[in-house]
């Protein structure tokens, strides 16, 4: 399992547009993904589950990747998050 943490920098947090783009990026990979914020957890490829987390600017999220392409998925998502969120 590969795990990465990120601080959300977008002043609006994870709102609809970046959430949709993140889900689209995650769906490019076969690995399972879990997104964690504090005690909240959601399946990383589910848009509504991510939106229900209501992640705000300055909050930390952790992504756990598990699968055959977990390394590639973690690298791609790290790049995405650093550019968009």
Secondary structure in CASP SS format (residue, H / E / C, confidence):
PFRMAT SS
TARGET T0000
AUTHOR 0000-0000-0000
METHOD secondary structure of the structure
MODEL  1
X C 1.00
X E 1.00
X E 1.00
X E 1.00
X E 1.00
X E 1.00
X E 1.00
X C 1.00
X C 1.00
X C 1.00
X C 1.00
X C 1.00
X C 1.00
X C 1.00
X C 1.00
X H 1.00
X H 1.00
X H 1.00
X H 1.00
X H 1.00
X H 1.00
X H 1.00
X H 1.00
X H 1.00
X H 1.00
X H 1.00
X C 1.00
X C 1.00
X C 1.00
X C 1.00
X C 1.00
X E 1.00
X E 1.00
X E 1.00
X E 1.00
X E 1.00
X E 1.00
X C 1.00
X C 1.00
X E 1.00
X E 1.00
X E 1.00
X E 1.00
X C 1.00
X C 1.00
X C 1.00
X H 1.00
X H 1.00
X H 1.00
X H 1.00
X H 1.00
X H 1.00
X H 1.00
X C 1.00
X C 1.00
X C 1.00
X C 1.00
X C 1.00
X C 1.00
X E 1.00
X E 1.00
X E 1.00
X E 1.00
X E 1.00
X E 1.00
X E 1.00
X C 1.00
X C 1.00
X C 1.00
X H 1.00
X H 1.00
X H 1.00
X H 1.00
X H 1.00
X H 1.00
X H 1.00
X H 1.00
X H 1.00
X H 1.00
X H 1.00
X H 1.00
X H 1.00
X H 1.00
X H 1.00
X C 1.00
END
